[in-house]
Amino acid sequence: MTRDEFKQLKVGDRVTHPAFIGFLTIAQIETSYDYSTTPATKWTDAITVDTGNRLKIIDERDVRLLRKL
């Protein structure tokens, strides 16, 4: 997954990652804002899945391995 695709994830989206067996559901997101645009653009900065695992956008290796279903 690219960083731009990660920024568009929402609560309830289903994803998969090679480190975990099965499919994961995004339970919570943390957002940030890009103030270089008018109006400010809201985007996903970190996700927490239903198993409790958390992934930040700065974890580039893991973000690349993440796949949206």
FIPAZA-204129 format. One record per atom (N, C-alpha, C, O): z, x, y; atom name. Coordinates in nm, 3 decimals. Layout:
       pz       px       py   a
        Z        X        Y  CA
...
This chain:
       pz       px       py   a
    0.000    0.085   -0.116   N
    0.000    0.000    0.000  CA
    0.000    0.090    0.124   C
    0.066    0.194    0.126   O
   -0.073    0.050    0.223   N
   -0.076    0.126    0.348  CA
    0.042    0.085    0.436   C
    0.106   -0.016    0.411   O
    0.068    0.165    0.538   N
    0.175    0.131    0.632  CA
    0.146   -0.001    0.704   C
    0.237   -0.078    0.731   O
    0.019   -0.026    0.736   N
   -0.016   -0.151    0.803  CA
    0.009   -0.271    0.713   C
    0.053   -0.376    0.761   O
   -0.020   -0.259    0.584   N
    0.008   -0.368    0.490  CA
    0.158   -0.389    0.477   C
    0.204   -0.503    0.468   O
    0.235   -0.280    0.475   N
    0.381   -0.290    0.465  CA
    0.437   -0.365    0.586   C
    0.529   -0.446    0.572   O
    0.384   -0.338    0.703   N
    0.431   -0.401    0.826  CA
    0.413   -0.552    0.825   C
    0.479   -0.622    0.902   O
    0.324   -0.603    0.741   N
    0.295   -0.746    0.737  CA
    0.370   -0.821    0.628   C
    0.352   -0.942    0.614   O
    0.455   -0.753    0.550   N
    0.530   -0.819    0.444  CA
    0.629   -0.920    0.501   C
    0.683   -0.900    0.610   O
    0.650   -1.027    0.427   N
    0.740   -1.135    0.468  CA
    0.838   -1.166    0.355   C
    0.814   -1.128    0.241   O
    0.947   -1.235    0.386   N
    1.042   -1.280    0.286  CA
    0.970   -1.373    0.190   C
    0.896   -1.463    0.232   O
    0.992   -1.352    0.061   N
    0.929   -1.435   -0.041  CA
    0.805   -1.373   -0.103   C
    0.760   -1.417   -0.208   O
    0.749   -1.270   -0.039   N
    0.633   -1.201   -0.096  CA
    0.674   -1.134   -0.227   C
    0.786   -1.085   -0.239   O
    0.583   -1.132   -0.323   N
    0.608   -1.069   -0.452  CA
    0.540   -0.932   -0.454   C
    0.424   -0.920   -0.415   O
    0.612   -0.832   -0.500   N
    0.560   -0.695   -0.505  CA
    0.595   -0.632   -0.639   C
    0.677   -0.684   -0.714   O
    0.531   -0.520   -0.667   N
    0.562   -0.442   -0.786  CA
    0.565   -0.294   -0.747   C
    0.497   -0.252   -0.654   O
    0.644   -0.217   -0.822   N
    0.659   -0.074   -0.797  CA
    0.675   -0.007   -0.934   C
    0.746   -0.060   -1.019   O
    0.611    0.107   -0.957   N
    0.618    0.172   -1.088  CA
    0.759    0.209   -1.134   C
    0.783    0.221   -1.254   O
    0.852    0.228   -1.043   N
    0.988    0.266   -1.080  CA
    1.069    0.148   -1.136   C
    1.176    0.168   -1.193   O
    1.018    0.025   -1.120   N
    1.090   -0.094   -1.164  CA
    1.004   -0.174   -1.260   C
    0.883   -0.184   -1.243   O
    1.067   -0.230   -1.362   N
    0.996   -0.313   -1.459  CA
    0.991   -0.455   -1.404   C
    1.092   -0.509   -1.360   O
    0.873   -0.515   -1.407   N
    0.859   -0.652   -1.363  CA
    0.821   -0.664   -1.218   C
    0.787   -0.566   -1.151   O
    0.828   -0.786   -1.171   N
    0.789   -0.817   -1.034  CA
    0.913   -0.838   -0.950   C
    1.014   -0.890   -0.997   O
    0.905   -0.796   -0.824   N
    1.018   -0.807   -0.732  CA
    0.983   -0.906   -0.623   C
    0.867   -0.917   -0.582   O
    1.081   -0.978   -0.574   N
    1.063   -1.071   -0.463  CA
    1.138   -1.017   -0.343   C
    1.254   -0.977   -0.355   O
    1.073   -1.015   -0.229   N
    1.139   -0.966   -0.108  CA
    1.241   -1.070   -0.063   C
    1.206   -1.185   -0.034   O
    1.366   -1.029   -0.057   N
    1.475   -1.119   -0.022  CA
    1.513   -1.110    0.126   C
    1.563   -1.206    0.184   O
    1.490   -0.994    0.186   N
    1.529   -0.974    0.325  CA
    1.438   -0.869    0.388   C
    1.396   -0.775    0.321   O
    1.408   -0.887    0.516   N
    1.332   -0.786    0.588  CA
    1.408   -0.747    0.715   C
    1.485   -0.826    0.770   O
    1.385   -0.625    0.759   N
    1.436   -0.579    0.887  CA
    1.315   -0.555    0.974   C
    1.218   -0.492    0.931   O
    1.318   -0.604    1.095   N
    1.202   -0.595    1.182  CA
    1.225   -0.500    1.299   C
    1.338   -0.472    1.339   O
    1.115   -0.452    1.350   N
    1.113   -0.370    1.471  CA
    1.006   -0.427    1.562   C
    0.927   -0.512    1.522   O
    1.003   -0.379    1.684   N
    0.904   -0.427    1.780  CA
    0.827   -0.309    1.837   C
    0.882   -0.201    1.860   O
    0.698   -0.330    1.858   N
    0.612   -0.232    1.923  CA
    0.595   -0.276    2.068   C
    0.524   -0.372    2.096   O
    0.661   -0.206    2.158   N
    0.659   -0.244    2.299  CA
    0.541   -0.185    2.375   C
    0.530   -0.205    2.496   O
    0.453   -0.115    2.306   N
    0.335   -0.061    2.374  CA
    0.228   -0.169    2.391   C
    0.127   -0.146    2.459   O
    0.248   -0.285    2.331   N
    0.155   -0.397    2.346  CA
    0.221   -0.507    2.427   C
    0.343   -0.516    2.434   O
    0.139   -0.590    2.487   N
    0.192   -0.705    2.562  CA
    0.134   -0.831    2.504   C
    0.011   -0.844    2.508   O
    0.209   -0.924    2.452   N
    0.354   -0.917    2.431  CA
    0.389   -0.821    2.318   C
    0.302   -0.778    2.242   O
    0.516   -0.787    2.307   N
    0.561   -0.694    2.204  CA
    0.526   -0.748    2.065   C
    0.541   -0.868    2.039   O
    0.481   -0.660    1.977   N
    0.442   -0.699    1.842  CA
    0.558   -0.675    1.746   C
    0.616   -0.567    1.743   O
    0.591   -0.777    1.667   N
    0.698   -0.769    1.568  CA
    0.638   -0.723    1.435   C
    0.533   -0.773    1.394   O
    0.705   -0.628    1.367   N
    0.657   -0.581    1.237  CA
    0.773   -0.546    1.146   C
    0.885   -0.523    1.192   O
    0.747   -0.543    1.014   N
    0.848   -0.515    0.914  CA
    0.876   -0.365    0.909   C
    0.784   -0.284    0.895   O
    1.003   -0.329    0.922   N
    1.045   -0.189    0.921  CA
    1.106   -0.150    0.787   C
    1.092   -0.035    0.743   O
    1.175   -0.244    0.720   N
    1.238   -0.218    0.590  CA
    1.246   -0.349    0.512   C
    1.254   -0.457    0.571   O
    1.244   -0.338    0.380   N
    1.257   -0.456    0.295  CA
    1.372   -0.436    0.197   C
    1.404   -0.323    0.160   O
    1.432   -0.546    0.156   N
    1.530   -0.548    0.049  CA
    1.479   -0.649   -0.053   C
    1.448   -0.763   -0.017   O
    1.470   -0.608   -0.180   N
    1.419   -0.697   -0.284  CA
    1.535   -0.764   -0.357   C
    1.651   -0.728   -0.337   O
    1.502   -0.862   -0.442   N
    1.603   -0.942   -0.509  CA
    1.696   -0.861   -0.601   C
    1.803   -0.910   -0.637   O
    1.658   -0.741   -0.640   N
    1.745   -0.656   -0.722  CA
    1.843   -0.575   -0.637   C
    1.929   -0.506   -0.691   O
    1.829   -0.583   -0.505   N
    1.917   -0.510   -0.415  CA
    1.861   -0.379   -0.366   C
    1.920   -0.315   -0.279   O
    1.748   -0.336   -0.420   N
    1.687   -0.211   -0.376  CA
    1.627   -0.228   -0.237   C
    1.577   -0.335   -0.202   O
    1.632   -0.120   -0.159   N
    1.584   -0.124   -0.020  CA
    1.478   -0.016   -0.003   C
    1.489    0.093   -0.059   O
    1.377   -0.047    0.075   N
    1.269    0.047    0.100  CA
    1.232    0.042    0.248   C
    1.206   -0.064    0.303   O
    1.232    0.160    0.311   N
    1.196    0.171    0.453  CA
    1.051    0.216    0.466   C
    0.997    0.279    0.375   O
    0.990    0.186    0.577   N
    0.851    0.224    0.601  CA
    0.836    0.376    0.609   C
    0.727    0.428    0.584   O
    0.942    0.448    0.643   N
    0.933    0.594    0.653  CA
    0.933    0.662    0.516   C
    0.907    0.782    0.508   O
    0.963    0.588    0.409   N
    0.957    0.642    0.273  CA
    0.812    0.637    0.225   C
    0.776    0.555    0.140   O
    0.729    0.724    0.281   N
    0.584    0.717    0.263  CA
    0.539    0.719    0.118   C
    0.449    0.644    0.081   O
    0.599    0.802    0.034   N
    0.557    0.811   -0.105  CA
    0.579    0.678   -0.177   C
    0.490    0.631   -0.248   O
    0.696    0.618   -0.158   N
    0.725    0.491   -0.224  CA
    0.644    0.376   -0.166   C
    0.606    0.284   -0.240   O
    0.617    0.378   -0.038   N
    0.535    0.273    0.023  CA
    0.394    0.276   -0.036   C
    0.335    0.171   -0.061   O
    0.340    0.395   -0.059   N
    0.206    0.406   -0.120  CA
    0.203    0.348   -0.261   C
    0.099    0.297   -0.304   O
    0.314    0.356   -0.335   N
    0.321    0.306   -0.472  CA
    0.345    0.156   -0.482   C
    0.323    0.096   -0.587   O
    0.390    0.096   -0.374   N
    0.420   -0.047   -0.371  CA
    0.292   -0.128   -0.373   C
    0.197   -0.093   -0.303   O
    0.287   -0.234   -0.450   N
    0.170   -0.323   -0.459  CA
    0.212   -0.467   -0.437   C
    0.310   -0.513   -0.496   O
    0.140   -0.538   -0.353   N
    0.166   -0.679   -0.329  CA
    0.088   -0.761   -0.430   C
   -0.027   -0.731   -0.461   O
    0.151   -0.865   -0.483   N
    0.085   -0.952   -0.581  CA
    0.022   -1.072   -0.515   C
   -0.038   -1.155   -0.583   O
